[in-house]
Amino acid sequence: MYVPRKLKDVFHQSSTLFPAVLITGPRQSGKTTFVQNELPDVAYETFDDPLNRDFARQDPVGFLNKHGARSVILDEIQYVPEILSYIKMRIDGNRKPGKWIMTGSQQFHLMKNVSETLAGRIAILELPPFSIAEVESDHSTHLSSVLWNGLFPEPFLYPAKRDIWIKSYLQTYLERDVRQLENIRDVRAFEIFVQMSAAHHAQEFHPATLARDCGVTQPTIQSWANVLETSYLAIVLSPFFNNFGKRVIKAPKFYFIDPGLVSYLTRQPSAEAALAGNMGGALFEGLVVGEAWKSFTNQGLKPPIYYWRAKSGGEIDLVVQVKGKLIPVEIKLTATPSAVHARSLNQFKKLAGSEASKTGILACRVEKKTELPGNNIAIPWRELPDLIQ
């Protein structure tokens, strides 16, 4: 089953402008399905096939000659990074747009090779897991199910696979991908770090606390957090540094990209318990932040999103910088917004002055847009991406 992806517009545009296009993102986010369905008539080669890997390594010129002048999809390019230099020579001889379509995971090493070899010749796009807008045209999906199953294609489309799929996904990530991304000797300690990070989902990231809990050094924790971010499993949300005359918290906030992973790692007993329990607010906040992040990524843009927290107590869950204005967004699980929920929005707008948007946003579980005091609005959380573009 193919679900059309929001990335398709910028993907097709990029393939008319650049000789090479790379689709990267987390493992199992649907990259292969995406390129095969969007380009059904283009030749396809996958480096998941060991025979293709050996052919490309031993005879890269012969491998690239297979399809002549036709465009070709090279899937899982990270397994044969040495072929990139040969693709560069082909591009320098013929800059035909859309000739080389590539996919790849494991961002750190892949991006290092691409940036060194194909700079200026390639468009790099990121395909995250599903966004709500891609899978829910009629708003029929229950919030509890999204928090429980997550938005990776397999467990979302086939919920019966959920437990086995997530367990296998994490096992593959820990046993194979992590070793390729970083020289992590103590995989068990890293596994504990992943579990502890899930327990701190949607909280400020404090390496000292995690280092103590995992029995490793703070620099190690920083390095491991970078591994989660560069492999697209986590979003590290930077604080907004313009202090508007106030001292602000400068620690980043940490989110897993997918709520299903968090529910699994924190051992939520059911979808209903995930929503109603102690982690419900954090899971919901992470989901909404992730939807905001995806709304920009799916346009090929770097997400201009931050959070803000003053040491005096003021806090905004999400600050979106768009068209020269700062849009403050509070994220609450409530379905009954009140004037209390507008206080932080009003505080931020007052401090930011002309830099702030006139309207503050409360993303929550209301059924329809609701006016709040101080020129603020409460909106159904699903509608947030449309209001921050």
C-alpha positions in Angstrom: 0.0 0.0 0.0 1.5 3.3 -1.1 0.6 6.5 0.8 1.5 9.6 -1.2 4.1 11.7 0.6 4.3 15.4 1.1 7.9 15.4 0.0 6.9 14.5 -3.6 6.6 18.1 -4.8 10.0 19.3 -3.8 11.4 15.9 -4.9 10.1 16.2 -8.4 11.2 19.8 -8.6 14.7 18.9 -7.4 15.0 16.2 -10.0 14.5 18.8 -12.7 17.2 21.0 -11.3 20.0 18.8 -10.1 21.8 15.9 -11.7 21.6 13.9 -8.4 19.0 13.8 -5.7 19.5 12.0 -2.4 16.6 10.9 -0.2 17.8 10.3 3.3 16.0 9.8 6.7 15.6 7.2 9.3 15.6 3.5 8.5 12.2 2.2 7.5 10.6 5.6 6.9 9.5 4.6 3.4 12.4 5.9 1.2 12.5 2.9 -1.2 8.7 2.8 -1.5 8.7 6.5 -2.2 11.2 6.6 -5.0 9.8 3.5 -6.7 6.3 4.8 -6.7 7.1 8.3 -7.7 9.5 7.1 -10.5 7.9 3.8 -11.6 9.7 3.8 -15.0 13.2 4.6 -13.7 15.7 1.7 -13.5 16.3 0.5 -9.9 19.3 -1.0 -8.2 19.6 -1.8 -4.5 22.8 -2.1 -2.6 21.0 -4.2 0.0 21.8 -7.0 -2.6 25.3 -8.3 -1.8 25.8 -9.1 -5.5 25.2 -5.5 -6.5 27.5 -4.3 -3.7 30.3 -6.6 -4.9 29.8 -5.6 -8.6 29.8 -1.9 -7.7 32.9 -2.2 -5.6 34.9 -4.4 -7.9 33.9 -2.8 -11.2 32.2 0.6 -10.5 32.6 1.8 -14.2 30.9 -1.4 -15.5 28.2 -1.1 -12.9 27.3 2.5 -13.8 27.4 1.6 -17.5 24.6 -0.9 -17.1 21.8 1.6 -17.7 23.6 3.9 -20.2 22.0 7.3 -20.4 18.8 6.3 -18.5 18.1 7.7 -15.1 18.6 5.2 -12.3 17.7 4.8 -8.6 20.5 3.6 -6.4 19.0 2.4 -3.2 20.9 2.2 0.1 23.9 4.1 -1.3 25.6 4.2 2.1 26.7 0.6 1.6 28.9 1.6 -1.3 30.2 5.1 -0.6 33.2 4.6 -2.9 31.0 4.8 -5.9 30.2 8.4 -5.3 33.5 9.6 -6.8 32.6 7.7 -10.0 29.2 9.3 -10.1 30.9 12.7 -9.6 32.9 12.1 -12.8 29.8 11.2 -14.7 28.0 14.3 -13.5 30.9 16.5 -14.5 30.7 15.1 -18.0 26.9 15.3 -18.3 24.8 17.3 -15.9 21.5 15.9 -17.0 18.9 16.6 -14.3 17.5 13.7 -12.4 20.0 11.2 -13.8 21.0 9.8 -10.3 18.4 9.2 -7.7 19.8 7.9 -4.4 18.5 6.8 -1.1 20.4 6.2 2.1 20.1 6.0 5.9 22.8 6.5 8.6 23.2 10.2 8.1 26.6 10.9 9.6 28.9 8.9 7.4 26.6 9.2 4.4 26.4 12.9 4.6 30.2 13.2 5.1 30.8 11.2 1.9 28.2 13.2 -0.1 29.3 16.6 1.1 32.9 15.8 0.2 32.2 14.3 -3.2 29.0 15.7 -4.7 28.8 19.2 -3.2 26.9 21.5 -5.6 25.8 18.6 -7.7 23.1 17.1 -5.5 19.9 18.0 -3.8 19.6 16.4 -0.3 16.1 15.8 1.0 14.9 14.1 4.1 11.9 11.7 4.3 10.6 11.3 7.9 8.0 8.9 9.0 4.4 9.7 8.1 3.0 13.0 9.0 -0.6 13.1 10.2 -1.6 15.1 7.1 -0.3 12.2 4.9 -2.4 9.5 6.6 -5.4 11.2 8.0 -7.5 13.2 5.5 -10.7 12.6 7.5 -9.2 13.0 11.0 -10.4 9.5 11.9 -7.2 8.3 13.5 -7.4 8.2 17.3 -4.7 10.1 19.2 -4.1 7.2 21.5 -3.4 4.9 18.5 -0.9 7.4 17.1 0.9 7.6 20.4 1.0 3.8 20.7 1.7 2.7 17.2 3.7 5.7 16.0 4.0 7.0 12.5 6.6 4.7 10.9 4.8 3.1 7.9 4.8 -0.5 9.0 3.4 -0.3 12.5 1.0 2.5 11.5 -0.5 0.7 8.5 -0.3 -2.8 10.2 -0.9 -2.3 13.9 -0.8 -6.0 14.6 3.0 -5.9 13.8 3.6 -3.1 16.3 5.4 -5.0 19.1 7.5 -7.3 17.0 8.4 -4.5 14.5 9.6 -2.0 17.1 11.6 -4.7 18.9 13.2 -5.8 15.7 13.8 -2.2 14.6 15.6 -1.3 17.9 17.6 -4.5 17.9 18.8 -3.9 14.3 19.6 -0.3 15.2 21.6 -1.2 18.3 23.4 -4.2 16.8 24.2 -2.9 13.3 23.6 0.7 12.7 25.2 2.0 15.9 28.4 0.2 15.2 28.6 1.8 11.7 27.7 5.2 13.0 30.0 5.3 16.0 32.6 3.1 17.6 30.5 2.2 20.6 32.2 -0.6 22.5 29.6 -1.0 25.3 26.4 -1.6 23.3 24.6 -2.5 26.5 25.4 0.9 28.1 24.1 2.5 24.9 20.9 0.5 25.1 20.4 1.8 28.7 21.0 5.3 27.4 18.3 4.9 24.7 15.9 3.7 27.4 16.7 6.5 29.8 16.5 9.0 27.0 12.9 7.8 26.2 12.1 8.3 29.9 13.3 11.9 29.5 11.4 12.5 26.3 10.2 16.1 25.9 12.4 17.3 28.7 15.6 19.4 28.9 18.6 17.5 27.9 21.1 17.3 30.8 24.1 15.0 30.1 25.2 14.9 33.7 22.0 13.2 34.8 22.1 10.6 32.0 25.8 10.1 32.6 25.2 9.2 36.2 22.3 6.9 35.4 24.2 5.1 32.6 27.6 5.0 34.3 29.5 6.8 31.5 31.0 10.2 31.1 29.2 13.4 30.0 31.1 13.6 26.7 30.0 10.1 26.0 26.4 11.0 26.6 26.8 14.0 24.3 28.3 11.8 21.6 25.5 9.2 22.0 22.8 11.9 21.7 24.5 13.0 18.5 24.2 9.4 17.2 20.5 9.4 17.8 20.1 12.8 16.1 22.2 12.0 13.1 20.4 8.7 12.6 17.1 10.5 12.6 15.7 8.9 15.7 15.7 12.1 17.8 15.1 15.8 17.5 17.2 18.1 19.7 15.3 21.3 20.0 17.6 24.3 20.6 16.5 27.1 23.0 15.7 30.5 21.5 18.6 32.7 22.6 17.2 36.2 22.3 16.7 36.8 26.0 14.4 39.8 25.6 15.9 41.2 28.8 15.5 38.0 30.8 17.9 35.2 31.7 16.9 32.1 29.7 17.5 28.4 30.0 20.1 27.3 27.4 19.9 23.6 27.6 18.3 21.9 24.6 15.2 19.8 24.7 15.2 16.2 23.6 12.5 14.4 21.6 12.4 11.0 20.0 11.0 11.5 16.5 8.3 8.9 16.9 5.9 8.4 19.8 5.5 4.7 19.2 9.2 4.2 20.0 8.8 6.2 23.3 5.7 4.2 24.3 7.5 1.0 23.7 10.8 2.0 25.4 8.9 3.3 28.5 6.8 0.1 28.6 3.4 1.7 28.3 0.9 -1.1 28.9 -1.7 0.0 26.3 -2.7 2.8 23.9 -5.2 4.1 26.4 -2.6 4.1 29.2 0.0 5.9 27.0 -2.5 8.8 26.5 -3.9 8.9 30.0 -0.8 8.0 32.1 2.1 10.0 33.4 3.8 10.1 29.9 0.7 11.3 28.1 1.6 15.0 28.1 5.2 14.3 27.0 4.1 11.9 24.3 1.6 14.5 23.0 4.1 17.3 23.1 6.7 15.2 21.2 4.1 14.3 18.6 3.2 18.0 17.9 6.8 19.1 17.9 7.5 16.3 15.4 4.6 17.3 13.2 6.0 20.9 13.1 9.5 19.6 12.3 8.1 17.4 9.5 6.1 20.2 8.0 9.4 22.0 7.1 11.4 18.9 6.3 8.8 17.8 3.8 9.4 21.1 1.9 13.1 20.5 1.8 13.7 23.2 4.5 15.6 23.3 7.7 13.0 23.5 10.5 13.2 27.0 12.1 11.8 25.8 15.4 13.0 26.4 19.0 11.6 26.5 22.5 11.9 29.3 25.1 12.1 29.1 28.9 13.1 31.9 31.2 14.8 31.2 34.5 12.0 33.3 36.1 9.5 30.6 35.1 8.1 31.7 31.7 8.0 28.9 29.1 6.9 28.4 25.5 7.0 24.8 24.2 7.6 25.8 20.5 8.8 29.0 18.9 8.6 29.0 15.1 10.5 31.7 13.2 8.7 32.4 9.9 8.8 35.4 7.7 10.6 37.5 10.2 8.2 36.8 13.0 8.3 34.5 16.0 5.1 32.4 16.5 4.7 31.2 20.1 3.0 27.8 20.4 1.9 26.2 23.6 1.2 22.4 23.5 -1.3 21.0 26.0 -3.2 17.8 26.2 -6.3 19.6 27.3 -9.6 19.6 25.4 -10.9 22.5 27.5 -8.7 25.6 26.9 -9.0 28.6 29.2 -7.5 32.0 29.8 -4.8 30.3 32.0 -3.4 28.6 28.9 -2.8 32.0 27.2 -0.6 33.5 30.0 2.7 32.2 28.7 1.8 33.2 25.2 1.0 36.8 26.3 4.2 36.9 28.4 6.3 35.9 25.4 4.6 38.3 23.0 5.1 41.1 25.5 8.8 40.4 25.9 9.4 39.8 22.2 7.6 42.9 21.2 7.5 43.6 17.4 9.5 40.4 16.8 6.5 38.3 17.9 3.5 37.3 15.8 0.3 39.1 16.9 -1.4 35.8 17.5 -0.2 33.1 19.9 -1.3 29.5 19.4 -2.4 26.8 21.8 -2.2 23.4 20.1 -4.5 21.0 22.0 -7.4 18.6 21.6 -10.2 21.1 20.8 -12.5 20.1 18.0 -12.4 23.5 16.3 -10.5 26.8 16.5 -11.4 28.7 19.7 -10.6 32.3 20.5 -8.6 33.0 23.7 -7.9 36.3 25.5 -5.0 38.5 24.3 -5.4 37.7 20.6 -4.6 34.0 21.0 -6.3 31.0 19.6 -6.6 27.3 20.6 -6.6 25.0 17.6 -6.9 21.3 16.9 -3.3 20.0 17.1 -3.5 18.5 13.6 -3.9 22.0 12.1 -0.7 23.4 13.5 1.5 22.7 10.4 -0.9 24.7 8.2 -0.6 27.8 10.5 3.2 27.9 10.8 4.2 27.9 7.2 
